[in-house]
């Protein structure tokens, strides 16, 4: 149970801080290096998930 809770706390800190690891670590009062280690250990992606609805439209260069 504790493992699931810690994963949630870390991910919520990342979301709240727009996936900025330094600010998320500061919010949790952790050193950034230890925070990064936790991300690896718990296999938490340090980047925001890609949203298919928020993806940029395909842009083709105009060759005139």
MMTF fields as JSON, N, C-alpha, C and O atoms, coordinates in Angstrom:
{
  "mmtfVersion": "1.0.0",
  "mmtfProducer": "UNKNOWN",
  "numBonds": 255,
  "numAtoms": 256,
  "numGroups": 64,
  "numChains": 1,
  "numModels": 1,
  "chainsPerModel": [1],
  "groupsPerChain": [64],
  "chainIdList": ["A"],
  "bondAtomList": [4, 2, 8, 6, 12, 10, 16, 14, 20, 18, 24, 22, 28, 26, 32, 30, 36, 34, 40, 38, 44, 42, 48, 46, 52, 50, 56, 54, 60, 58, 64, 62, 68, 66, 72, 70, 76, 74, 80, 78, 84, 82, 88, 86, 92, 90, 96, 94, 100, 98, 104, 102, 108, 106, 112, 110, 116, 114, 120, 118, 124, 122, 128, 126, 132, 130, 136, 134, 140, 138, 144, 142, 148, 146, 152, 150, 156, 154, 160, 158, 164, 162, 168, 166, 172, 170, 176, 174, 180, 178, 184, 182, 188, 186, 192, 190, 196, 194, 200, 198, 204, 202, 208, 206, 212, 210, 216, 214, 220, 218, 224, 222, 228, 226, 232, 230, 236, 234, 240, 238, 244, 242, 248, 246, 252, 250],
  "bondOrderList": [1, 1, 1, 1, 1, 1, 1, 1, 1, 1, 1, 1, 1, 1, 1, 1, 1, 1, 1, 1, 1, 1, 1, 1, 1, 1, 1, 1, 1, 1, 1, 1, 1, 1, 1, 1, 1, 1, 1, 1, 1, 1, 1, 1, 1, 1, 1, 1, 1, 1, 1, 1, 1, 1, 1, 1, 1, 1, 1, 1, 1, 1, 1],
  "groupList": [{"groupName": "UNK", "atomNameList": ["N", "CA", "C", "O"], "elementList": ["N", "C", "C", "O"], "formalChargeList": [0, 0, 0, 0], "bondAtomList": [1, 0, 2, 1, 3, 2], "bondOrderList": [1, 1, 2], "singleLetterCode": "X", "chemCompType": "L-PEPTIDE LINKING"}],
  "groupTypeList": [0, 0, 0, 0, 0, 0, 0, 0, 0, 0, 0, 0, 0, 0, 0, 0, 0, 0, 0, 0, 0, 0, 0, 0, 0, 0, 0, 0, 0, 0, 0, 0, 0, 0, 0, 0, 0, 0, 0, 0, 0, 0, 0, 0, 0, 0, 0, 0, 0, 0, 0, 0, 0, 0, 0, 0, 0, 0, 0, 0, 0, 0, 0, 0],
  "groupIdList": [1, 2, 3, 4, 5, 6, 7, 8, 9, 10, 11, 12, 13, 14, 15, 16, 17, 18, 19, 20, 21, 22, 23, 24, 25, 26, 27, 28, 29, 30, 31, 32, 33, 34, 35, 36, 37, 38, 39, 40, 41, 42, 43, 44, 45, 46, 47, 48, 49, 50, 51, 52, 53, 54, 55, 56, 57, 58, 59, 60, 61, 62, 63, 64],
  "secStructList": [7, 2, 2, 2, 2, 2, 2, 2, 2, 2, 2, 2, 2, 2, 2, 2, 6, 6, 6, 7, 2, 2, 2, 2, 2, 2, 2, 6, 6, 7, 7, 2, 2, 2, 2, 2, 2, 2, 2, 2, 2, 6, 6, 7, 7, 1, 1, 7, 7, 7, 7, 1, 6, 6, 7, 7, 7, 7, 7, 7, 7, 7, 7, 7],
  "xCoordList": [0.824, 0.0, 0.867, 0.577, 1.919, 2.805, 3.467, 3.65, 3.828, 4.467, 3.558, 4.017, 2.291, 1.334, 1.141, 1.031, 1.1, 0.931, 2.118, 1.936, 3.331, 4.507, 4.571, 4.967, 4.188, 4.139, 3.18, 3.488, 2.007, 0.987, 1.487, 1.298, 2.112, 2.617, 3.652, 3.631, 4.548, 5.593, 4.97, 5.315, 4.058, 3.446, 2.612, 2.625, 1.906, 1.123, 2.021, 1.669, 3.17, 4.113, 4.626, 4.775, 4.895, 5.335, 4.243, 4.513, 3.022, 1.912, 1.716, 1.565, 1.72, 1.497, 2.567, 2.301, 3.774, 4.897, 5.224, 6.352, 4.201, 4.325, 5.51, 6.227, 5.717, 6.742, 8.159, 9.108, 8.309, 9.629, 10.146, 9.619, 11.183, 11.686, 12.281, 12.124, 12.953, 13.574, 12.508, 12.629, 11.466, 10.396, 9.621, 9.238, 9.386, 8.671, 9.484, 8.93, 10.789, 11.661, 11.639, 11.566, 11.702, 11.662, 10.349, 10.336, 9.244, 7.936, 7.892, 7.276, 8.545, 8.555, 9.707, 9.906, 10.462, 11.622, 12.61, 13.039, 12.951, 13.928, 15.021, 14.787, 16.212, 17.26, 16.871, 16.286, 17.194, 16.805, 17.422, 16.773, 18.663, 19.313, 18.588, 18.44, 18.141, 17.392, 16.022, 15.54, 15.4, 14.109, 14.227, 13.369, 15.281, 15.517, 15.724, 15.248, 16.427, 16.645, 15.308, 15.083, 14.426, 13.107, 12.295, 11.593, 12.402, 11.69, 12.135, 11.309, 13.443, 13.958, 13.52, 13.074, 13.645, 13.311, 11.839, 11.499, 10.985, 9.545, 9.027, 7.829, 9.95, 9.627, 8.534, 7.561, 8.729, 7.81, 8.423, 9.574, 7.658, 8.144, 8.294, 7.41, 9.415, 9.676, 9.163, 9.398, 8.466, 7.88, 6.373, 5.862, 5.665, 4.205, 3.76, 4.395, 2.673, 2.174, 1.71, 1.163, 1.933, 1.488, -0.006, -0.526, -0.686, -2.135, -2.443, -1.987, -3.21, -3.517, -4.364, -4.262, -5.195, -6.043, -5.263, -5.667, -4.152, -3.375, -2.183, -1.354, -2.088, -0.932, -0.999, -2.075, 0.158, 0.239, -0.187, 0.1, -0.858, -1.253, -0.034, 0.984, -0.146, 0.959, 1.164, 0.212, 2.402, 2.714, 3.664, 4.744, 3.261, 4.104, 4.664, 3.919, 5.968, 6.561, 6.004, 5.71, 5.874, 5.353, 6.521, 7.335, 6.595, 7.684, 7.155, 6.658, 7.258, 6.794, 7.942, 7.739],
  "yCoordList": [-1.204, 0.0, 1.266, 2.232, 1.241, 2.401, 2.678, 3.837, 1.62, 1.766, 2.51, 3.405, 2.157, 2.814, 4.273, 5.149, 4.527, 5.904, 6.78, 7.922, 6.257, 7.067, 7.356, 8.451, 6.39, 6.612, 7.745, 8.62, 7.728, 8.747, 10.128, 11.111, 10.205, 11.483, 12.079, 13.279, 11.247, 11.725, 12.215, 13.291, 11.435, 11.839, 13.116, 13.972, 13.253, 14.466, 15.69, 16.767, 15.542, 16.657, 17.06, 18.247, 16.075, 16.388, 17.127, 18.134, 16.633, 17.275, 18.71, 19.631, 18.89, 20.212, 21.211, 22.405, 20.707, 21.573, 21.497, 21.756, 21.131, 21.076, 20.228, 20.588, 19.097, 18.099, 18.631, 18.068, 19.719, 20.241, 19.455, 19.585, 18.639, 17.764, 18.528, 18.117, 19.619, 20.395, 20.956, 20.844, 21.557, 22.121, 21.028, 21.202, 19.902, 18.795, 18.265, 17.988, 18.128, 17.666, 18.656, 18.257, 19.945, 20.966, 20.904, 21.036, 20.702, 20.613, 19.443, 19.534, 18.356, 17.168, 17.172, 16.205, 18.268, 18.449, 17.294, 16.646, 17.066, 16.046, 16.684, 17.67, 16.114, 16.548, 16.085, 15.015, 16.889, 16.538, 15.214, 14.428, 14.959, 13.71, 12.499, 11.476, 12.616, 11.519, 11.377, 10.263, 12.504, 12.481, 11.759, 10.947, 12.054, 11.396, 9.897, 9.09, 9.529, 8.115, 7.427, 6.298, 8.103, 7.542, 7.336, 6.335, 8.302, 8.163, 6.893, 6.147, 6.653, 5.449, 4.186, 3.224, 4.185, 3.001, 2.626, 1.446, 3.618, 3.372, 3.361, 3.219, 3.513, 3.51, 4.526, 4.221, 5.75, 6.847, 7.682, 8.11, 7.905, 8.708, 10.159, 10.714, 10.751, 12.126, 13.158, 14.354, 12.711, 13.622, 13.455, 12.38, 14.518, 14.409, 13.409, 13.286, 12.699, 11.764, 12.511, 13.611, 11.902, 12.52, 12.328, 11.228, 13.41, 13.369, 13.409, 14.305, 12.449, 12.403, 13.6, 14.056, 14.114, 15.257, 16.567, 17.541, 16.597, 17.827, 17.844, 18.752, 16.849, 16.797, 17.915, 18.349, 18.353, 19.44, 18.92, 17.774, 19.742, 19.311, 19.132, 19.799, 18.229, 18.021, 19.28, 19.854, 19.703, 20.9, 20.508, 19.973, 20.774, 20.482, 21.795, 22.756, 21.846, 23.095, 23.455, 22.592, 24.728, 25.238, 25.441, 26.346, 24.598, 24.706, 25.389, 24.728, 26.677, 27.433, 28.065, 28.737],
  "zCoordList": [0.0, 0.0, 0.0, -0.706, 0.795, 0.884, -0.46, -0.832, -1.192, -2.492, -3.466, -4.176, -3.508, -4.404, -4.002, -4.86, -2.716, -2.237, -2.614, -3.033, -2.469, -2.787, -4.284, -4.682, -5.119, -6.566, -6.885, -7.695, -6.239, -6.483, -6.042, -6.758, -4.886, -4.361, -5.31, -5.585, -5.805, -6.726, -8.027, -8.515, -8.59, -9.855, -9.688, -10.572, -8.595, -8.355, -8.22, -8.701, -7.574, -7.451, -8.834, -9.123, -9.68, -11.048, -11.815, -12.47, -11.735, -12.45, -11.962, -12.765, -10.647, -10.054, -10.491, -10.627, -10.707, -11.067, -12.557, -12.977, -13.353, -14.809, -15.244, -16.178, -14.565, -14.862, -14.68, -15.226, -13.912, -13.592, -12.38, -11.275, -12.602, -11.547, -10.375, -9.225, -10.648, -9.575, -8.637, -7.417, -9.205, -8.363, -7.641, -6.484, -8.31, -7.666, -6.482, -5.418, -6.67, -5.581, -4.424, -3.261, -4.742, -3.689, -2.919, -1.695, -3.637, -2.972, -1.995, -0.933, -2.358, -1.505, -0.504, 0.23, -0.481, 0.398, 0.21, 1.165, -1.061, -1.421, -2.266, -2.964, -2.195, -3.107, -4.499, -4.66, -5.506, -6.863, -7.297, -7.986, -6.905, -7.309, -6.72, -7.388, -5.475, -4.86, -5.523, -5.729, -5.853, -6.534, -7.877, -8.225, -8.623, -9.911, -9.713, -10.512, -8.659, -8.349, -8.057, -8.493, -7.323, -7.037, -8.315, -8.463, -9.241, -10.514, -11.232, -11.756, -11.254, -11.92, -11.181, -11.806, -9.86, -9.068, -9.212, -9.307, -9.229, -9.294, -10.733, -10.973, -11.681, -13.109, -13.445, -14.136, -12.929, -13.201, -14.319, -14.229, -15.349, -16.471, -16.01, -15.357, -16.357, -15.911, -16.897, -16.722, -17.929, -18.912, -18.905, -18.594, -19.249, -19.276, -20.338, -21.385, -20.069, -21.072, -22.311, -22.223, -23.459, -24.711, -24.836, -24.653, -25.15, -25.321, -26.805, -27.514, -27.273, -28.709, -29.131, -30.27, -28.231, -28.583, -28.562, -29.197, -27.839, -27.727, -28.661, -28.596, -29.529, -30.409, -31.446, -31.857, -31.843, -32.823, -34.192, -34.54, -34.955, -36.299, -37.178, -36.993, -38.133, -39.074, -39.888, -40.416, -39.986, -40.741, -41.855, -41.605, -43.07, -44.213, -44.726, -44.916, -44.952, -45.438, -46.812, -47.639, -47.014, -48.275, -49.231, -49.048, -50.243, -51.236, -52.482, -53.393, -52.525, -53.701, -54.426, -55.437]
}
